[in-house]
Amino acid sequence: MAGGELLVSIHGVRKDYHGLRPLRVERLELRDGETVALVGFDRAAAEVLVNLITGATLPDAGDVEVLGTPTHGVTDADAWFRLLDRIGIVSERVVLLEELTVEQNLALPITLDVEALAADVRSRVERLGLEVGLAKNVMGQRLAAADETARVRIRLGKALALEPRLLLAEHPNAALPPDEVRRFAADLSAIAARRRLAMLVLTADAAFGAAACRDLLSFQPATGAVVSSSSWWTRLIRRRG
């Protein structure tokens, strides 16, 4: 895909994660402003891929370069945290604190002082909540009262809090009730466009992927190939959605 700055480059990667087979990715590239849905990763493989992109783990073979930095070249914690600040992650692995309010959970990436939020932080969090589709009346509620739809949107808000350049989403629609999937895909697409984000969505639902992203790709686990879905198939999915 031609276009903007290359933000993610994965070539010849192999990573053993004690699955049926090692994760192999022949070639995957994501450029500034591109939104790509990738179908074919189960949850375990999606977690491994996200960890490879963020530098949380290194490949057994091959090269991963993110935001201009080879992940094997990130050798100290400070450099790694600076890299992570530029990447937003939407995942069930992202910790939410049940004893805090929705507002406080959204504030945590910005400040650890959540007992008495500063006015500028509160304003920023309110804008985040509005952007990700959280009703104003839920912001002061304890997270324990939040349903699955709200939790997915809270995780999206946390992922966006530090103004990332790259958004990674691991099966973000998996926990959503069917009537919320289409709405969340539309919101995700609109947010990525408005923020001019590069976005990679890993999903088992091709219809969701096609609605959330401009490009729909298919992953072949046996070979590691990533191939474009045919344009007629993508159009059909979007029409049915």
N, C-alpha and C positions, 0 to 999 in steps of 0.2 A: 504494500500500500504506500503510494507516494504521498507527500504532503509535508507536514510540519516536523518539528524536532523529534528524533527517535528517543522515546522515553523508556521503553522496555525492549530488550533484545535477548532472545533465548535461542541458543544454537547447540545442537548435538547433545542435549542434556540427558543424563540418566541419573536417577536417584532411587536407591533401594529403600523401601519403607515397610518391608515385611508384608507386602500385599501378595496377590497371586503372581504378579510380575513387577519388576521395577517400573517406576514412572519414566517414560521416555518422551521427550519433546524434540522433534526434529528441528523445527524452526517456528518461532512465534515472535512477531514484532508488533509494537503498539506505539503510535506516534501521537504527538500533541493534538488534542482535540478529537481523536478517534474514540468511538464507542463500539466495543466488540463484545458480543455474547458468544461464549464458547460452550458447546454442548458435547457431552461425552465424558466428563469428569464426575466420578462419584464423590461423595463427601470426603472420603479419606484422601483421594488423589487431589481434590481441590485444595484441601488444607496443605498438602505437600507443595503444590504449585505456588500458593500464596506465600508460604514460608521461604521458598526459593527466591521469589521476586523481592521479598522484603529483606533478604539476607539473614533471616533467622536460622536457616540451614544452608549449607553449600552443596552443590551437586557432586556426585561421585565422578562424573565426567561431563565435559562440555562447559559452556560459558553462559553466565547470566550477567547482563549489564542493565542497570536501572538508573535513570536520571543522570546518565553520563558516567556512572561509576560501576566498575566490575565488583560484584558482591564479594569476591575473594580478596579484594583490596581494602575492604572495610575491616580494619584490624583493631579498632578500639571502640569502647562503649559510646563515647561522645560522638564519634563519627556515625555510628549506627543509629543513635537517637536522632541526630540531625536528618539522616535519611528517612527515618520513620515519620518525622514531622511533616514530610512532604507527600506521604502516602496515607490515604484514608482506607480503612478496612471495615467492611460490613460483614459481620460473621457472628454466629451464635457463640463463638469462642470469646468474643469481646465481653468482658465482665460488666454486669449491671448490678448495682448495690440495692438490695431490696429495702433496706431501712431508710434510704434517702428518697427524696421526692424526684419526680421526673425532671424538674428544673435543675436540681442539684446533680443528677446523673449527667445531664447535658453539659453542665458547667465544668465537670471534672477534667476534661482535656485542657481547659483554659486556666483553672486555678484549683488548688487543693483547699482553699479557704471557702468552703461551701456553706458553712453555718450562717454566715452573714455576707451575702453576695454584694460586692461593690456595684454601684449604680451602672457603670459602664459594662460590667460583666453581665448583669441582669438584662440589660438592654440587648446585648449581643446574643444571649441565650434565648430571649423572647423571639428575636428575628430567626434564629435557627429553628425553633419550634414551629414557627409559622411556615418557614420554608419547607420543612419535611412533613407538614400536614398534621401536626399535633394540635388538637383543640386547646384553646387558651385555658379552659377550665380544668384541664388535666395536669397542667404544669405544676401546680402545688400539691398534687396528690402523691401519696407514697407509691413507689414503684410496684410494691406488692399487689396493688390494685389494678395494675395495667394489664390489658389483654395482649395476645400475641401480635396483633396488628400494631398496637402502640409500641411494643418492644422493638419490632423491626424498624419502625420509624425513629425511635430513640437511638438505636445503633447507627442508623444513617446520619442522624444529627451529630453524634459523637465523631463519626468518621469525617464529617465536613468542618468540624469546629476549628481546626487549625489551618484552614484554607489550603488543602492539599492540591497538588498538580495531577495526581493519579489516584483513582478510586478503584479498589478491588472489592468485589462482592462475591462471597461464597454462598451459592444457593439461597439468595435473599428471599425468594418467594416460597421456600419449602414449608414454612410454618404459617403462612397466610391462609385464611379461609378463601374459598374459590371466588367469592364476590369481591374480594379486595385485591386479587392478583392483577387484574387489568388496570385498576386505578393506581396501584403502586408502580407498575411498569411505566405508565404515563408520567407519573411524578418524577421517577428516576431519570427518564429521558429528558424531561424539561429542566431538571436541576443540572444535569451534565451539560446541556446546551447553554444554559444561562451562565454557568461558571466556566465554560470552555474547558471542561475536564477531559482528560483521557480516562476512559473507564473500561474495565474488563469485568464482565459478569459471567460467572461460572454457574450453569443451571442445567437441570435435566429437562426443562420445559422450553422447547423450541419456540412456542408461541409467545411466551413471556420474554425470551431473549430477543425475538424479532421486534417486539413492541418497545422494549427498553433501549435497544441499541440500533445503530445504523447498519452494522455488519453482523452477520450470523455465520459462525464457523463451526465445523464439526471436528472433533478430536478422535483419532483412531488409536486406541490404546495399544494394539498389538505392534504397530509400527512407529508410533509417535508422530505421525503426520497430522498436520492441521490443514484442513481443506475448506474452501468456501462452499457454503450451501448455494445451490443454484438459485438464480434470481427469481425464477417462476415460483419455486417453493417458498421463498421468503415473502413474495407478494401474496401468495395464497394464505399463508399464516396470518399476515397482517390484515388481509381482507376479512378473514373469519373472526379475528380478534375484535 
